Amino acid sequence: MKGEQRTVKGVSSLSIIRNMLQKANVNTITVYASSSPGIAPVYFEAAKDLGERMGALGIACINGAGSKGLMAAVTDAVLGKGGKVYGIIPQFMIDKGWLHPDIRELTVTPDMHTRKQLMARKSDACIALPGGIGTLEELLEIITWKQLGLYTNPVIILNTGGFYDSLLTILQKMDADGFLPHKTADMWTVAGTPEEALRLIFEQKQI
């Protein structure tokens, strides 16, 4: 019975968010995420949840087309719900065998810089899942672009299990000490769950 209640509630929630995102004209979301396989299950669960929601909502996922880690978990979940994934990957990563085999919509770039440019340019919003140095670099770069006015769409930090707490403390310190020229709310927003991340995108696109 409890399982049935969760299912009914989930469908209702997805329906509401679908209507919200359609009104806000959100069709694609870039997802930054770890490509490391050896991480805790809680991160994979959140990645799968986000991917399933995006697939069910008909929102295309843009990512780095990796075959491992949270990046692959999101891809698998989106595709599993009949959604679309647009992979953007440099040729050298394909040569190393890092390409996800099930991605059909693929753009191959000559370098990492072009990859990141396209991932931002093609998106209606960005969500950063937990990750390593590469994910952190992508997140901070898109925040920098937003600060400079080069990216105007929502940037959401999905803080699964408090993963980004330390980073957020540093960012808050930068803001408090005057190192950031704009209010932090104008550059990124923090979500605790995938559902909240999608709701925040809607709210910000409506402004």
Helices and strands as residue ranges (DSSP letters): H 2-23, E 28-32, H 41-57, E 60-63, H 69-80, E 85-90, H 91-95, E 105-109, H 112-121, E 126-128, H 133-147, E 155-158, G 160-162, H 165-176, G 184-186, E 189-191, H 194-206
